[in-house]
Amino acid sequence: QVQLVESGGGLVQAGGSLRLSCAASGSIFRLNDMGWYRQAPGKQRELVATISSGGSTNYADSVKGRFTISRDNAKNTVYLQMNSLKPEDTGAYYCNADGIRLLPRIPFNSWGQGTQVTVSS
């Protein structure tokens, strides 16, 4: 089984910054695309940012210029640097990853348990 564990969430004031981390572990041959999603109370889960194995990135319009996604392949970890935070950024943030399992050698897609981000006005 492949497990994703997120960390770095918390409570910050508007205009502040947070750095989220997501570490993958288990029977992993390689990681392909990775990304961050978020869900605010009463709303559907939405894509925040993605990054391919080659480093190509994609961001939701609402976070462009403020958030940066990156990855460290040696550590099987993806990061989300969040700057200039706004109250509307509040929500549960989830990590997602797809790749290839070691044994058996088959594709996988996994989700983290989520980490809460709260931005006060």
Secondary structure by P-SEA (a helix, b strand, c coil): cbbbbbcbbbbbccccbbbbbbbbbcccccccccccccccccccccccccccccbbbbbcccccccbbbbbbccccbbbbbbcccccccccbbbbbbbbbbccccccccccccbbbbbbcc
